[in-house]
């Protein structure tokens, strides 16, 4: 059985179009971008607050920001690390893009596409 790779799924998802559920095209396209497919342990695509939290954490990781965050944000950082997208540093103690998976290279594109997805799915801005 092949082991799930979050970075491989992320790269695959980035190639898919962003089309919201209410868009008539949605049902005629075989696959659309869904960032929650990168994290199969979550059913995050049913609540915009999941998207808001994920985007906030990803932006903070990109910026190297380690401010105090709610538990949900810290837990999502743990998921990024256990998915090999990020690593934990010891000083400062924080979540950094994984050098081996080259997550930092796709992180800006993921954030932008996730924002498009959020807007397409929920019809409102963050």
C-alpha positions as CSV (number, residue, x, y, z in Angstrom):
1,X,0.0,0.0,0.0
2,X,1.4,3.4,-1.0
3,X,1.9,5.9,1.8
4,X,0.0,9.1,1.6
5,X,2.2,12.1,0.8
6,X,0.8,15.5,1.7
7,X,3.3,17.4,-0.5
8,X,2.5,15.2,-3.5
9,X,-1.3,15.8,-2.9
10,X,-0.6,19.5,-2.4
11,X,1.3,19.7,-5.7
12,X,-1.6,17.8,-7.4
13,X,-4.2,20.0,-5.9
14,X,-2.4,23.2,-7.1
15,X,-2.9,22.1,-10.7
16,X,-6.7,21.8,-10.3
17,X,-9.1,24.7,-11.0
18,X,-10.9,26.6,-8.3
19,X,-14.6,26.4,-8.9
20,X,-17.2,26.9,-6.1
21,X,-20.0,24.5,-5.4
22,X,-22.6,27.0,-6.5
23,X,-20.9,27.5,-9.9
24,X,-22.8,25.5,-12.6
25,X,-19.3,24.5,-14.0
26,X,-18.5,22.7,-10.7
27,X,-20.4,19.6,-11.6
28,X,-19.0,19.3,-15.1
29,X,-15.4,19.4,-14.0
30,X,-13.9,16.1,-12.9
31,X,-11.9,17.5,-10.1
32,X,-11.6,20.9,-8.5
33,X,-9.1,22.4,-6.0
34,X,-9.9,21.4,-2.4
35,X,-7.1,22.1,0.0
36,X,-8.6,19.8,2.6
37,X,-7.7,16.8,0.4
38,X,-4.1,17.6,1.5
39,X,-5.2,16.8,5.1
40,X,-7.4,13.7,4.9
41,X,-7.9,13.7,8.7
42,X,-10.1,16.7,8.4
43,X,-13.5,17.4,6.9
44,X,-12.7,21.1,6.7
45,X,-14.6,22.0,3.6
46,X,-18.0,22.4,5.4
47,X,-17.2,25.5,7.4
48,X,-15.5,28.8,6.3
49,X,-14.0,29.2,9.8
50,X,-11.8,26.2,9.0
51,X,-10.5,28.0,5.9
52,X,-10.0,31.2,7.8
53,X,-7.9,29.5,10.4
54,X,-5.8,27.5,7.9
55,X,-5.1,30.6,5.8
56,X,-4.1,32.6,8.9
57,X,-1.7,29.8,10.0
58,X,-0.2,29.4,6.6
59,X,0.4,33.2,6.3
60,X,2.1,33.2,9.7
61,X,4.3,30.3,8.7
62,X,5.3,32.1,5.5
63,X,6.1,35.3,7.5
64,X,7.9,33.4,10.3
65,X,5.4,34.8,12.8
66,X,5.1,33.0,16.1
67,X,2.7,35.1,18.1
68,X,0.2,33.7,20.6
69,X,-2.5,31.9,18.8
70,X,-5.7,30.1,19.7
71,X,-5.4,26.3,20.3
72,X,-7.0,25.6,16.8
73,X,-4.1,27.5,15.1
74,X,-1.5,25.7,17.2
75,X,-3.1,22.3,16.4
76,X,-3.1,23.1,12.7
77,X,0.6,23.8,13.0
78,X,1.0,20.4,14.5
79,X,-0.8,18.9,11.5
80,X,1.6,20.8,9.1
81,X,4.5,19.2,11.0
82,X,3.1,15.7,11.2
83,X,2.3,15.9,7.5
84,X,6.0,16.7,6.7
85,X,5.1,20.1,5.3
86,X,6.8,21.8,8.2
87,X,9.3,21.1,10.9
88,X,9.5,22.3,14.5
89,X,12.4,24.4,15.4
90,X,13.8,24.7,18.9
91,X,14.8,28.4,19.1
92,X,12.5,30.0,18.4
93,X,10.1,27.2,19.1
94,X,7.9,27.3,16.0
95,X,6.8,25.8,12.8
96,X,9.0,26.3,9.8
97,X,8.6,25.1,6.2
98,X,10.2,21.7,5.7
99,X,13.4,22.0,3.7
100,X,13.2,18.5,2.4
101,X,9.7,18.8,0.9
102,X,10.4,22.3,-0.4
103,X,7.1,23.4,1.1
104,X,8.3,27.1,1.2
105,X,8.4,27.1,-2.7
106,X,4.7,26.3,-3.0
107,X,3.4,28.0,0.1
108,X,2.7,31.4,-1.5
109,X,0.7,29.7,-4.3
110,X,-1.2,27.5,-1.8
111,X,-2.2,30.6,0.2
112,X,-3.4,32.5,-2.8
113,X,-5.3,29.5,-4.2
114,X,-6.8,28.7,-0.8
115,X,-8.1,32.3,-0.6
116,X,-9.7,31.9,-4.1
117,X,-11.2,28.6,-2.9
118,X,-12.6,30.2,0.3
119,X,-14.2,33.0,-1.8
120,X,-15.6,30.6,-4.3
121,X,-17.0,28.3,-1.7
122,X,-18.4,30.8,0.7
123,X,-19.1,33.9,-1.5
124,X,-17.7,36.4,1.0
125,X,-14.3,37.8,1.7
126,X,-12.3,36.9,4.8
